Amino acid sequence: MENWKKIAARSLTDTDVVAQKFGLDIEKLRQINKIFPCRIPRSWMKRFTSPQDPLFRQCVPDPAELQNNKELLDDPLGEVRFKKSEVIVQKYPDRCLFLVSGECAMYCRFCTRKRKFQQPFIITQKDIDEGLHYIHQHRELRDVLISGGDPFMLDDDALEYILHGIKTAEHIRMIRIGTRTPGVLPERITAKLVKMLKKYHPLYINIHFNHPDEITPATCRALKRLADAGIVLGSQTVLLKGINDDPEVMRELMWKLLENRVRPYYIFQCDLVYGTEHFRTPLCKAQEIIQALRGWSSGMANPHLVIDLPGGGGKVPVSVDYLQKSENGKLFYRNYCGEEYIYPDVEV
């Protein structure tokens, strides 16, 4: 198998090729690419059918990115506000975010951290060591989420240095890794990488998938390799207009994930990132999708619908309300089919 680094190095960073193939405005795409660069896996490029293709829209620059809404932000999740070092963000009492890589196998056009990729996003060994020092010094931490960029864009040795450094902090109970490589660079999930990861259980990996077309045979093999190593796999999906804001598309994605031993975890409302207005959907659309999943699919195929509140307020769940009314100690609910049922409550 070809080395994953060589495959990643061949990713498309020049928009002229895409513009010429699909008859797009070359100058406009060049302008956007200077502001927020693109990186498109060749394997995805080969599968593009049109500019409306769900894979195309996730990674090819769009002139709509230059049209900004004043409510959209540079740092929508308030990571600067909660930054403890160059690479540590702690918003919650018992867990922290550890940014270990400035590279991704693909640059998503709706990326929450667009601000970091506008200039070279470089993380030094000094930054990593300071992050590990913070984790060791803060005994209230139980859980570390390793992110970036994409942690799996690091060499195995560099990634193990970080995992070992975290694991030696006795108060840390679990480690999580966020990645998109199984879907965009499945060659990265090598036997050697997985053998190393197995040493750091309990280890959880959350993988970013947005559309069923992302799950190819190569992706399935990568997921199997991780799951066979006893690593718990979850998925995170961003609700994106014209890509997956459709109950049938989302249902198919959730079932494909489950078939590959990936538990659907979150569906996020698109973060309020500048230049992403064209991806945003109304909250009622998200609730409609959740309602179409619940009851019509196994509970295991029902992820949490959440909003990551702007300014660093954290994640809040959004539910679909099945309670219709309360009357004389009885609760009137409708089920997933719209049928009404009465549940006798207990007096307080």
N, C-alpha and C positions, 0 to 999 in steps of 0.2 A: 504493500500500500504506500502511496506517495506521502511524503512527510507533510504533516498538517501546516507547518510553517511556510512551506513552498506554496501550498494551496492558498493560504491566507494572503501571501505576498502578491499573488496574481489577482486579488480582488480589484474591482474596477473603482478607480478614484477620479477618473476623467469623465465628465458628463457628456462630452461630445459624441461618444460612441452611442449612448442611449438616444441622444437628441437626433442624430442622423438616422438611426434605425426606425424611430417612431415619428419622425417629422416634427420634432419639437423645436422651440425657439432656443437655439444654441447659446446666444448671448445671455438670455435670461437665466438659463440653467448655470452658466458659468458664474454669473453674478451671485446666485444663491450659494453655489458651491464654495465661493470665497468666504461667505459669511458663516455657513455651517457645512463643512466638507461632507462628502458622501463616501461611503465604502460599501460596495455592492458585491456579494459573493458571485463568482462566475456561475456557480450551480443554480443560483436564483435567476441570473440574467438569461440563461438558456431557456428558462421556463416562462418568461414574460410573454403574454399574449397581446396585451394592449396597455395603454396608460391607465386603464380602469382596472387592470388586474390587481387582486389584493396583495400579491407579493410586490409588484411594481410600486404601488402607492406607499408602501411602508418604508422603502429605501431610496427611491429616486426623488431628487429635489423637485419641488412644486412651486410655481410662482406665488401660490397662495400663502407661502411662508413669509412673504414680504408684507402681507397685509395683516397688521396687528390690531388686536382689540386691547383697549386700555386696561381691561381687567386681567389680561394675561401678564405673567410675571417672568422675570429672569430666574428667580429661585423660588418656585411655587411652593416647595415643601419646607421652606425656612431652614435649610441645612446650614447656611452661613450663621444664622442665629444660634444654632445648637452645636456649632463646631467646637470641638475640644482640642483638636490639633489639626494639622494639614489633612489628616486622613481619618480622623475619628469624629463621628457625629453621634451625640447621645440625646435623644428626645424623650426616651422612656426610662423609668426608674431602674429596670433590671437588665437592659440590653442596649447594645450599641451597634452602629454601622461602621464597618472598617473598609475604607476605599483603598484597594490594594493595586489596582491596575488602571492605566490611562488609555487602554486599547480595547476595542471591540472588534469582533469578526465582521459586524455589520453596524452601520450607524443608522438607527431608527430615526425617522423624520420627526417623531413626536417625543423624542427623548426628554425625560425630566431634567437631565443634566446637560442640556444643550450648551449652557453657559460655559461649561468646562471644556467642551470640544471646539470652541471657537478659536482658541489658541492651543498650542501643544499642551496636552494634559499629561504632565510628567510627575511620576511618583518616585522618589529616591529611596535608597536603602535607609538613609537617615529617617525619612518619614515613616517607613515601615517599623523601624526599631522604636521610634517615639510612640507609635500606635500600640505596639506590644507592651511597652512600658506603662502606658495609660491603662491598658486592660489588666495588667498585673497589680497595679496600684489601687484599682477601684473594685473592691470586693463585693460591692452591691450588684455587680454584673453577673448574670448567670448564662447569658446567651449572646453570641456574637454573630452578626450577619456580615459575611464577606462579600463585597460587591466592588464596583468600579465605575466605569469600564466593566470589563468582564474578567473575573479572576482566572478563568481557564485560558486566557491569552498569555499567562505567565508560563515560564518553563516549569517542569515538574519539581525541580529542586527549589526554585524560588517559592512555589506554592507550598511545598512541604515545610520550608523554613517558617512560613507564616502559621500553618496549621500546628506545627510542633510548638511554636512560641505561644500560641493561644492555649493549647492543651496543657502546657505545664503550669498554667494558672489554675490552681486547684479549685477555685470557686466557680470556674466556668463549667456549666452542666451540659451544654450542647453547642454545636457549631452549625451554622447554615451558610450555604453558598448560593448566590444568585447568578445565573448564567443564561445565555441564549445559544451557546455553541452547539448543543445537540440538533437544533433546527437549522442553523446557518453554517456551521462548520463541524459536522458530525465526525470527521476524521480526527478531531482533537481528542475524542474519547477513546484513548488507546488503552491496551491491556496494561501497559506500564503505569499510566495515570491512575487507573482504577485500583490496581494493586496497592499503590501508595495511599489512595483515599481510604481504603478499607481499614487502615491502621488508626483512623481518627473517629471511630464511632463513639457516641451517637452523632451521625452526620446526616444532615438534611440538605437536599438540593432542590431549589425552586427554579423552574425553567420557564422562560418567557415564550409562550405560543399564542398567536392571535387568529390563525386561520387553519382549517384542516389541510389545506394544500401544503403547509409547512412540514407535514409529517410524511416523509418519504421513506422508502425502504432503508436507506442509509441512516436516517434518524431513528427508525425503529431498532436497528442494530445497536446504535449508541445507547439508547434508553435501556435495552435489554442488558447490555454490559453493566450499566450502573445499577439497575435493579437486582441483577444476579449477585452483585457484590453486597447486597443487604442495605444499600443506601435508600432511604425513604425519599421518593420523588414527589414533588408537588408542582402545580403549574400556576402561573400568573398571566392573566390576559387583560389587555387594555381594550376597552370598548371604543371602536373607531368607526366613524361614519363612512359608509360605503365599502367597508371591509368586512366587518363582522356584526354590524347592528341588525342582525336578522336571526330570529329564533332557530330556524332550520340550520343555518351555518354554525351557530353557537352549539346547538345540540350535537351536530356531527363532530365538532371539535372536541367536546367533552367526552364523547364516547370513544373517539380515537385515542384520546389520552388514557382513558381507563384501560383500554385494550392493551396499552403499552405500559401498564402499571404506574401511571402518573396520576396522582389524585388531584382533580381540580380544586384549587385552593381559593384564589381570588379572581373576581372580575373587577377591574378598576374603572371608574369614570376617568376619562383622559385628564391628566393633570393640567393645570392652568399655565402651560408653558407658552411663552411668546411664539408667534408664528404657527400655532396649531389650531386656530379657530376652525379650519376646514375639516378637522378630525373630530370635533366635539359633537356629542349627541345630547339631547335633553334627558334628564334623569328618568322621565316617564318611559322612555324607550328602554333604558336599562331594566327598569322594573317589569316591563312587558316581557323582556327576554327571560328574566328570572322566573316569572310566573309561567312562562311556556316550558321551562325546564322542570319545575317542581311538579311532581305527580305524573308527568309525561315521561320522565326519565328517573332512573334509580337515584335515591338520595345521594349516593356517592358521586353522581354526575352534577350535583348542585353546588357550585362554589359560592363563597360569600361575595355579595355585592358591596363594595366599599368606596367611599370617597376619602382621599387623602386631603385633609383640609388645608387650604392655602395659609401660608405664614407659619406652618409648623404645628398646626393643631393636632396632627396625628390622624390615624385612620378611624373612621366611624362607619359602622355597618348601616346599610339601607335595606329595609325589609318591605315586603308586600303585605299589606294588612288584610288578613282574611276575616277578622272580627267585624261583623256588621252592626251589632248593637248588644247592649246588656239590659236585661229587664227581669225584675223580680228574682234575682239570683240565678238567672239563666243567661248563658252567653250564646249568641246566635252567630255561627260561623258559616262561611261558604267554603266548599272544598275546591280542589283544582279544576273540577268540571263546572263550577258555578252552582252546585247544589247546596242547599242550606241544611245545616245540622245544628241541633241544640246540645250544648254541653252544660250540665248542672254544676254550678260553682259551689264552693264551700264558704260558709259565712265566716267573716273575720272575727 
